[in-house]
Amino acid sequence: MSKCLYIFLVLFIAPALSADTLDTGSANTEILIAAPSLSHLIEKDGSGVYQKLFRRAIQKTPYTAKETFYPFKRALLEFEHNKVDCTYSYTEVLEELLGKKAIITSYPLGAFIFHAFTRKNAPAIDNLSQLYNLTIGGINGQEQYYQSILSPELKYDLKLINTDKQGIEMLKLKRLDVFLAALPDVNPFLHELSYNKDLVLYKSLDRITCHNTPKNQTFLKALSTQLQTMKEQGEYKAIAGDLYIDF
């Protein structure tokens, strides 16, 4: 090979190799998100409170998100099977399933509190012993939050359903005696329900929950910075309105 040809090949090929290396090593900034159905918080049309908060925050980061809406239980399975990078909510459930080291989370999107709801003007449930031999409804997938505190000795019949609206309709039709659901999800329906505020079945925070990878670590750091700023500046309360629960 002539000296001139060798120099030409080095000058032509080396930049191409360098460009390929940089491209391969650059971070993929698209995040795949599973969006589980949560009344008024995560909706199929993207109008949920958490979705609005998330969109506003991610716009101020270098990342983009591809969000897919699923029934609550299905979104959990999509995450478990590693088909998405992240999901809304599920933090404690996924830590138990996959181990705490496998899961990382964002700054909270909001708080949630599970209660036992009965029909309007029906007696409220004041203690768990009153659930004895009753027909209880709960959202499919959410039972993992509270089922551990329901003793089998109560001999209750738990029916898993898909939406809060369906559960409340079943209460009104007396197909359920009690509906176990969360605030703020059912806040708009409270005028149709009775419950004891002091009987808390489970209380926690909703976050963006991700697989523990370097990409997701960097993403959550950027996202959390924006979410915290939004919370401190009052944007959470402004967006959530009557669905806002402080934390």
Phi, psi and omega in degrees: 000134181288155181298321181294317179296320180299314180297320180299314181296319179297314182293328183278316187277322185303314178298323179296317178297318180297318180296317179299319181295316179295319182294316181294324184275350181288146183287138172283122186264004176269130180249127178271123186240129170270126182250101181282144180299118174224116187310123176071347180259319176223112185240156183300326182273005177082011185271002183293152180303312181296323179294321178295317178298314182297314181298317181295321181289316186290335178298338182263013177238171178283003188260157170236161182231140170249109187256133177237129183273136180221158164303156190305311183292324182295321179299322177299317180293322178300319178291313181304321183274010173065031180271350178225160176283319189215169173213160168283143170066203176066008191308303184295322180298315182288327176297323179289322182286316189250348183098143185297330181288343181273351188238138172230155187223162179268175166303143186300147171270336181173176178252156174219150184223124177271135176228169174259114184255141173239176179296154176304134180074358172275155179300137177286155174279120183259339176206160187296334181298337180287352178278358183305124173063022179262160173267118187246140175250151176202156179287133180301118182108331181277345181299339180292343178284324190238350189296333182294338181267357179264107183292139175302336180294344177287342177053037178282160176248110183265121177252122182266128184234179190262330185221157176296320180300319178296318179298319180290323176296321179293326174298311183297327179274002180063026172276344172233147172270325184218145175238120178268113186212174187248147162267140013268004184309316184261012179311315182294346182257005188298333179293347179257005191229159169239143176196157177264114183298335183278346178268093181261118179279326181193142179218134180196194181240141173269135181221172164278122184249128187229158169295143182280089177232158178304318179300313182289328177299313180294319178300311183294327177297314180294317181296314184297324177302316181289318180298316181296319178298317178298317179297313182295332181269003176086007181291327178302307183296321180295320182282319185282328180059234182291349179269001184283129170236120184289156177212000000 
